[in-house]
Amino acid sequence: MTRQGCHDGNENPATDETVDLYCNCCNCMVRSKPRNKPGMEHIKKTTQEEYDELKKVNQKTI
């Protein structure tokens, strides 16, 4: 659900800063942030990958 279909606790339209969101049609509380971030899985690096990357950066500066 987008913020366009929500309002805050004072019946004002939801903005990006609004934390307490309620559905316009059924007045149920809605989560303002997703429970998980599926797009971040491919970005995460293992500790070995991070170590190798830092090692390369340090070698370039020396």
Secondary structure, 3 states (H helix, E strand, C coil): CCHHHEECCCCCECCCCCCCEEECCCCCEECCCCCCCHHHCCCCCCHHHHHHHHHHHHHHHC
